[in-house]
């Protein structure tokens, strides 16, 4: 797996595009987290008895700016994704073609050019898309976790530490506690049958 990831990494020649794409994805994901939070703040101002018009207008402008930034980041990231995926799949296909050219002659006895051409296209595109989605998924989920923890800490420190404890505690609690609902189905059936016989 590590060799596959390294090969996909080296297949991207322009690393600046990849870094820019990752940065745009992180900004867009951060905006997607901030938008509901800012919307909730605006709603709380409208529901509250005293609503400062200056603060309300400023939050509405900030909400519009964040939404525009998210839309621009999504658009630019989609363009960069197209360039990076095409470049990476081309490099992977080029390396595979070079490898096939140096195979023994026995390989070409039942060689089907159309099949191998289609297979190379599908595999190279699949590898490039898998690497891009896996890399951005790890970055986005890691950043999302940190942002959510920061928001939770700003709302309530007690709730923050309780969430951390509950995130670690379930495996140990499930081992110690034996809930009746976890009873095997066979034992439960036997007990129900015994109750019926007693009646």
HUNOR-V165258 format. One line per field, one symbol per residue. ss: DSSP state (H for helix, E for strand, C for the rest). A space follows every 10 residues. Layout:
ss = ???
This chain:
ss = CHHHHHHHHH HCCCHHHHHH HHHHHHHHHH HHHHHHHHHH HHHHHHHCCC CCHHHHHHHH HHHHHHHHHH HHHHHHHHHH HHHHHHHHHH HHHHHHHHHH HCCCHHHHCC CCHHHHHHHH HHHHHHHHHH HHHHHHHHHH HHHHHHHHHH HHHHHCHHHH HHHHHHHHHH HHHHHHCCCH HHCCHHHHHH HHHHHHHHC
